């Protein structure tokens, strides 16, 4: 999915949040 890559990128950038 297109948004899947975007979410992964955001998760990597905000890894601390998760």
C-alpha positions as CSV (number, residue, x, y, z in Angstrom):
1,X,0.0,0.0,0.0
2,X,1.2,3.5,-0.8
3,X,0.4,4.9,2.7
4,X,2.1,1.9,4.3
5,X,5.5,3.2,3.2
6,X,4.6,6.7,4.5
7,X,3.6,5.2,7.9
8,X,6.8,3.2,8.2
9,X,8.8,6.3,7.4
10,X,7.0,8.2,10.1
11,X,7.3,5.3,12.6
12,X,11.1,5.2,12.0
13,X,11.3,9.0,12.5
14,X,9.2,8.8,15.7
15,X,10.5,5.4,16.9
16,X,10.8,6.8,20.4
17,X,7.0,7.4,20.4
18,X,6.5,3.7,19.8
